[in-house]
Every structure is written in C-alpha cells, then in structure tokens.
Amino acid sequence: MRLEEKEEIVCTVCPRHCRIKEGGYGFCRARKCENGRNVCANYPYLTALALDPVEKKPLRRFFPGSRILSAGSFGCNLTCPFCQNYTISQVPREQILPECRKFSERELAEIVLARDDSIGIAFTYNEPLISYEYIIGTARLMRPKKVVIVTSGCVSREVMEAVLPYTDAMNIDLKGDAAFYREKLNGDLETVKENIRLAAAACHVEVTTLVIPGVNDTDEWMRREAAWLAGLSSEIPMHITRYFPRYRCQIPATPVQTVYRLARVAGEYLKYVYPGNV
C-alpha cells in the first residue's frame, strides 16, 4: 500500500485503539503515525532521572534496602484525575519537550552500568509501557543490571508479552472497579487484571491500590480485590496507599485509619500487605 493511501493507523499499544492520522499523535502523546508506521514519539526524551530506594517504587520484596535509578519520560494513556505526576504525564508534548533531555538507549544503558550504587533501572513517573520499544532497547544493553517497570498495566497483551522477557520486576496499579476504570480513567479493568496474571507468571510483581474515599475504600471491595490476587498467589505483595488531593481531584485525603483497616482486610487473603503514605 502506498503511503498516500494510508491516511491513518489504528494504534494497538493499549485498549484505547486511537486512530492516528499521518503526522498526528495518539491520546497518550507518545505514539505517532509517521510514514504510515506507529512510532514511539517520546523517544529518546526523559523528564526525570533520579536515584531512589527500591522501596519507593514501591517494591518491598525485591532487593530490599537497595537503590535503583529511576527514569521517566512524558505521556500517559489514562486520565487519572488524582495523578501525582500530571505535570509530565498529562501536559501537551510541546509544553514538556523544552524540559526534556535526550538519552539514547545506549547512553541510558551505559549510565546504569556505570553505577555501583544502583541495582538497575526503574521505568516510572509517567506510563512507561507506551514507550515499550525504549524499555526493550535499553534492557538489551544493560544486563546483568535489573529492569523494573512501574505501570498502570493498561496496555495490550502484545506489549506486555514483548517486555516481560526483559523485565525483572513490576509494580502494577489496581485502581478500582470496572466502572471506575471506564468512567474516570478511560481504561479497562479486565486488561489490567490479565496483565497482572501474565506478569505474575513471568517476573516479581507487587500491586498497588491508591485508596480514595468514596471510590474504593469499602471492606467489600478490598475483599474482592485481595481474594482475586490471592487466587493468583497469596504471596503477591500488596501496597494499600493513602490518597492525597492532587491534580483535578480534591476529595479530602484518606483517613489513616481507613488505610490500616483495609490492610487488615487484605491481610486475610495475602501474606504481604503494606500500608503506604501513612
């Protein structure tokens, strides 16, 4: 097919299936139709590069006490109204590009390999899997260092299967019920659950739930979530994290006692449950 006949592509990186016209960008601002191909449009830009405790990802049972280099770009395929990193995940690309630095896959891999104070790299801050080619390209060049991905998990099965052979650990969000994903996040719960299943069978996985008052703070919801995770493995660590008002969401902060209560509920099903932001 000649290029002029292909006026747009359908992006299959995530369940949104954006139709992108030639020269245009998908909703996430990180996928572009270029010469009739779906390309990674935030390559090789990074908005952040920082050394963090691995527990901050959060990962509590993956090389505890170690540090990891955290890297983030820009763009996201969800619309979480409470996003704490909205200044890089939600802003227009033309606004964020002047804030970025360029790191090729080889340059980033060399930085990781040269650091004795880091076990590897964590792709985080924005949604890293919308730039899965960058993750794979960097990971191939930096073994035996570790690769961690902090993700919403709302990407296609093909993307998840492509990155898993290069991934040592993931933290995946489980944010709420199906209606919450559909109506507030423009995401898909079943896609996330399927990707948790895939990842848990292939690498170390921990799951995070941000507890938001009136959204996902009932014992009933937590029991359903924890029981489902336990059906995969009762040893999957779960982080139950306190929400604070951010971005477009001004619901008052989650009471500390709610976080501890839900942690006790989850602990009826799971061996490792960690309250966060308390």
C-alpha positions, 0 to 999 in steps of 0.5 A: 500500500502506498503511503498516500493511501494510508491516511491513518493507523489504528494504534494497538499499544493499549485498549484505547485503539486511537486512530492516528492520522499521518503526522498526528499523535495518539491520546497518550502523546507518545505514539505517532503515525509517521510514514504510515508506521506507529512510532514511539514519539517520546523517544529518546526524551526523559523528564526525570532521572533520579536515584531512589530506594527500591522501596519507593517504587514501591517494591518491598520484596525485591532487593530490599534496602537497595537503590535503583535509578529511576527514569521517566519520560512524558505521556500517559494513556489514562486520565487519572484525575488524582495523578501525582505526576500530571505535570509530565504525564498529562501536559501537551508534548510541546509544553514538556519537550523544552524540559526534556533531555535526550538519552539514547538507549545506549547512553541510558544503558551505559549510565546504569552500568556505570553505577555501583550504587544502583541495582538497575533501572526503574521505568516510572513517573509517567506510563512507561509501557507506551514507550515499550520499544525504549524499555526493550532497547535499553534492557538489551544493553544493560544486563546483568543490571535489573529492569523494573517497570512501574505501570498502570498495566493498561496496555495490550497483551502484545506489549506486555508479552514483548517486555516481560522477557526483559523485565525483572520486576513490576509494580502494577496499579489496581485502581478500582472497579470496572466502572471506575476504570471506564468512567474516570480513567478511560481504561479497562479493568479486565486488561489490567487484571490479565496483565497482572496474571501474565506478569505474575507468571513471568517476573516479581510483581507487587500491586498497588491500590491508591485508596480514595474515599468514596471510590474504593475504600469499602471492606467489600471491595478490598475483599474482592480485590485481595481474594482475586490476587490471592487466587493468583498467589497469596504471596503477591505483595500488596501496597494499600496507599493513602490518597492525597488531593492532587491534580483535578481531584480534591476529595479530602485525603484518606483517613489513616485509619481507613488505610490500616483497616483495609490492610487488615482486610487484605491481610486475610487473603495475602501474606504481604500487605503494606500500608503506604503514605501513612 
